[in-house]
Amino acid sequence: MHAAIVGANGYAGMVLMRILLQHPEIKQVIPASRSLAGTGVQEYDPGLPAGSTALSAVAGRFVAPDSIMDYQPDAVFSALPHLVSADLCADLIGKVPLFDLSADFRLRSDDRFLAAYGQPRPQPDLQDRAAYGLVEWYRPELQQAELVACPGCYPTAVLLPLIPLLRHRMIQGTIVVNAMSGITGAGKKAATRLIFAERSENMEPYLAGRSHRHWNEIEQEIQRFWAAEENTDGASDSHDPHKAAEETANSSTPQLLFTPHLIPAKQGMLATTTIELSPQAPRDESALRQIIAEAYSDAPLVEVLPAGELPQTRSVRGTGRCRIGLQLEGDHLLLFSVIDNLYKGAAAQAVQAMNVRFGFPEDLGIPVAGEV
């Protein structure tokens, strides 16, 4: 297989290169960047191995984005910015499977997209052709997808422990999420608030409550799984994104308050989610843990921790894994989840979706060993 990466010079694109260069099914990687076309890949990113045979098709250099089809890629990853990526997808859809790491196709509702991004969605005619790429819950859709909308990092960390409980109607009231992210979650753009002197030894909440763009994405999936469960009574296709009921909210649908925090770390993400248990939910921590563990019994990249153990970001840094812990406090359950925002929250999840799309083992080529 040949795989192209457009926007290979950003953080997510650089991680994509690292994963794909070591993927056993990828024989050639085509890195594309408008600003770096003709520049040596290792010259720009010394962390990559010199002389990789998987870069021989491009002579070890970045190419222009409009030339990637000359290399006959079997898959294209777009790591372009939001509101830009959609145009590339419009040019290539139907020619090659696309894996879009931007937010351009994550939100199914035009109104929700407008509220989140302050302008109408680009390429609205493509929205119905996009499959949401939270792999553990959308495998059937991904197997035939021509365009995959890879989830955001915060939604990935929050939704993985939450969805099993949503599907069993074990939540009521307001879901409260406090999440922390490394600085790479903000991308490579230059901004005063992201420089070392501002971030070192400093933590801050930002866009609290319902203000962050990812609030819309998380709430969309909460409503989708809640409404789908209501309308299918737990059928196996309860996550089908084409059911009209998914966007139906009613008075029983859990509400969401989401507050992200920037922390003085390069990468990594920790989400602490507090839920009020519904009357039918067991007040037994082991039973609740079993419900979540069973939901991921066939998910090689999700680990539910044993009683008394809570996850830490170091254990997943540089990996495509998510680790989940929980703690019962009376009628409330605390959920703790960690991912690497650049890996499971971006590049590794995109490769995981590619694996499903092409029939490879789901975790093929994805790093799984965290830091010592």
N, C-alpha and C positions, 0 to 999 in steps of 0.2 A: 504493500500500500504506500501511496504518496499522500502526505498531509501538508496543507498550506496553512500558515498562520499570518493573518493580516493584522498589523498592529503588534508585531513581534518585539518591538522595542519598549513596550510598557511592562510593568511588573507582572501582570497576568500572562502576557505574551512571552516574557522571559522564562517563567515557570513552565508554560506549555512547551517551550523548546526543550527544557531539561527533561521533561517527562517523555516527550515524543522521540527524542534522540535515543532513549533507552528502551523504547517500547518494542517488543520482539516482532510485532506485525508491521511496523513502520520502517520502510526501507529508505525513503527519502523524505526530508523535511524541507519545505519551501518557506523561509521566513521573509515576510514582506513588510516594508515600511516606506511610506512616501518620503520621509525626511532623510532616511538612511540608505536609500537605494544605491548600490555599488560599494557600500562600506562593508568591510570584513566583519563577520559576526563576532569572532573572538576579539577583534579590535575594540568593538563596542562593549562586549560582555566577556571579560577575561575569565569569568567563572566557568565558561563552557570549554569542553576539551578541544584541543587543537587538532585539526586534520580529520574531523569526524567524517567517515565515509557516507553517513546519512545526509551530509550537506554537499556532497560532490556534485549533484545536479545543478546547484547554483554556485559552484566553485567557492563555497564557504562565505558567500556574500548575501546581503539583503537584496531583494529584488523589488521592483515597483509593484504596487498592488494590482495595477491593471494588466500585469503580465503573468499572473499566477496560473491562469488556465493554459498557458503555453507548456506548463510542466505536467499537465494532465493529473491533477490531484484527485484522489478518491474521496477526500474529506477536506473541508475548509473550516477553519476556526477563525471567527472574527473577534479580535480583542480591541476593537475600535471603541471610541467613547460613545456614551449614550447620545441619541439623536443623530448620530453619524453612521452607525453600523447598519441601520435599516436599508440605506441606499445600496450598500454592497450586497446585502442579502437579496434585494430586489433584482439586482443584475445577475445573480448566480442561482437563484432558486429554480429547481427543476433540472439543473445541470449537474449538481453535485450536492451531497448531503452537507448541510450547514449547521454549525454549532456556534451560536451567538452568545458571547459573554456579556454583552451590554444589556440594558434594561428595556430595549426597544420593543420586545415582544412578550415580556413577562406578564404584563397587566392586560387582561382580556377586555376590560371595559374601557371604552374611549373616554368616558367621563372620569374614571379613576386615573387614567394616564394623564389627562389634562390637569387634574388636581395635584398629582404628584410632581409633574415636570413643567407645569406652567405653560404648556403649548400643546397643540394637537399632536397625536402620535404621527410619526413619519410612516409612510407606506402602509396605511390602514388596511389595504386589500390583502395584505399578507397575514394578518393576525390569525385568521381561522386556519391557516396552514401551519401554524407554530404549535409545537408540543412543549409543555412546561417540563423542564429537565431535572426535577427533583427525583433522581433515579430510583430510589427505593420505593417510591409510590406511583411512578408513571412508566414502569417498564413496558407494558403493552403498547402504549402510545409511541414510545421511543423506538421500538423495533421496526417501525415503518416510517419514521419521521423524515420529512425532507428539510425541516427547519426546527432546531431545538433552541428554545429560550432558556439558557442556563440561569438558575436562580441566583439571587444576591447572596452575599455572605451572611448577613444577619438573618434573613429568612431561613437559610439552610440550618444554621445553628439553633434557631428557635423552633422550627417546625418539626424537626426529626423527633425530639422527645414528646412533642405535643400531639401529633396526629393520632397515635394509637389511642390516646385518651379521648380525643374528639370523636373518633369513630365509635367508641363504646359509650358515648354520652356521659362521661364521668366528670364533666366540668360544668360549672354554673358561674354566673356573675362575671366579673372582670378579670381577665388574664393580665397580670402585671409582669413586664419583662424589663430587666436591667441587664444590658449587655456591654461588654468592653471589647475594644478592637485595637490592634496595633496600627501604626500610622500608615502602613502601606495600603490600608483600606481606603485611604483618601486619594490614592493614585500618585502619579509623579509630578503633578502640577506644583509650581512654585507658589507658596503662600506663607505669609508671615507666621500664621498660627501653627504651621507645620515644621518650622525650622527647629534645630536642636535646642537653642536657648529657650524656646517657648515650650517644648514638649518634655525635655529632660526634667525628671523629678516633679512632674506636674501631671495631674489628671483632671479631666473636666467632662461633665455631661454636655450634650448639645442636641438641638432639635428634639426636645423632650415631648413626651405625651403622644400626640398624633401628628407631629410636625415632620418627622423624617420620611423620606421617600419609601423606605423599606417597610414602614408601617402599613402602607397600602398593599404591598405584596403579601405581607404576613396575614393581614386581615382578609384579603381575597381568598387565601387558602383555608383559613379558619372557616369562612362562610361556605366555601366549596365543599369541604369534607363534612361539615355539620349538615348542610342542606342535602348533600348526596346521601348521607346515612339516613336522613329522615325520609327520603323518597325511595330508597332501595331496600330499607330494612336490613342493612348489613350485607347486601349482595357483594360478590367479589369485584364487581365493576363500580363500586361506590365512589371511586376516584375519577371516573370518566369525565374529562374536562369538557365534553360536548353536551353534557346535560344542562338544560336551562335552569334546573333547580339550584345549581351550584352557587349562583350569584343571588339567591333568594335569602334574605335575612329576615328573621322574625324576633319577637320579644325574648325568645329563649336562647338565641344565638349569643355565645359569649362575646363580650366586648374586649377591646385590647388597649392597653396603655404600654407604650414602648419607649424606653429612654436609653439611647446609646451613649457610650463614654469613650473618649480617646485616652489611651494609656501610654506611658513611655516605653513602648516596645515596638520593634520593627514589624512583627507579624504575630498572629495568634488572636483567638477570639474566645471569650467565655460569656455564655448567656445564663443568667439566673432567672427562672420563670416561676412565679408564684400563682397557683390556681386554687380556687375554692372547689372542693369536691361536691358533686351532685349527690342527692340522697341515695341513688342506686350504686354509687361507687363504694368499694370496700374501704373500711378504715384499717387497712392492714398493709403495711409497707411491702411485705414480701409478695402479696397478691398483686399489688400495683406494679411492682418491679417485674413480675412474671408477665403481665399484660404487655408491657413495653418490650421485654425480651423476646416474647413469642412473635411480636410483630416484625422483629428483625432477625428471626432465626435463619433466614436465607440471605441476609445482607452482610457480606464479608467485610464491609468497611464501617459498620456500626457496631459498637461494643457497649453493652449495658453492664455497669460495674456492680460488684456484689455489695451487700449491706455494709455500711460503715466506711465505704470508699467513695471519695468525690474526685472528679477529674481535674487535671491541671493542664494548662496550655502547652507546657514543655513536652508532654507525652505525645502530642500530635503534630508538633512543629515539623514542617517539611514532609507531611504525609497527607494522604487522601482520606484519613479516618475521622470519624466522629465518636467521641466517648461520652457516655451519659451516666449521670448519677442522680439519685433522688433521696429525699428525706421527708417523712411524714410528720406533720405537726398538727395533730387534732383533725380538724376539718379541712386543713390546707395541705397541699403537697408542694414541696420545693423541687424543681427540676434544674439540674445543672448540666450543661453541655459545652464541650470544647471542640473547636476545629481550628485548622490553619486557614485564615481568610484567603490566602493566595492559592491554596491547594484544594481542600474540600469545598471552600467557599468560592472557588473560581476555576482554576486550570484543571485540577485533578478531577473535579466533578464533570467538566466538559469531556475529558478523556474517558471517564466512566460511562458517560452517555454514548460516546462513540463506540465503546466496547459493546454496549447493549445493541446499538444500531447495526453493527456488523456481525453480531453473533459470537463475539469473543467472550471469554470469562470476564465477568464484570470488573474484577480488580486487576486485570492483566496490565502489567507495566506501571501500575500506580504505586508509589512509595508507601510503605506501611510502617517503617521503623522510625520512631520519634527520637528526639535528642536524648543523650545520656544524662 
